[in-house]
Amino acid sequence: MITVIFIFIGLMVCGGLVLRHQLRIAPLVKNNKTPRRNPHRFAFVGLPRKLPIDPARVGRSNAPETRRLMKRLQREEARQRPQEARN
């Protein structure tokens, strides 16, 4: 019985708060002091078709560090490659 009373009181309070909210909605006031936002400023133009390539870096693949890293990569790939006799 007490549960029904609490539910009824809760619904009454909720209804009172909804009614209060409906009665106290602030009127919309046009404020001319705020700057206008440009709607096209953040417009989505689209994704680029391809990445730009820096022509100054195209021929630099023979650097000693790059060769060292490529040899290290090849050794690691050879180490991870399965052997014929294992299967």
Secondary structure, DSSP 4 states (H G I P E B T S, - for coil): -HHHHHHHHHHHHHHHHHHHHHH-PPPP---TTSPPPPTTTT------SS----GGGTT-TT-HHHHHHHHHHHHHHHHHSPPTTT-
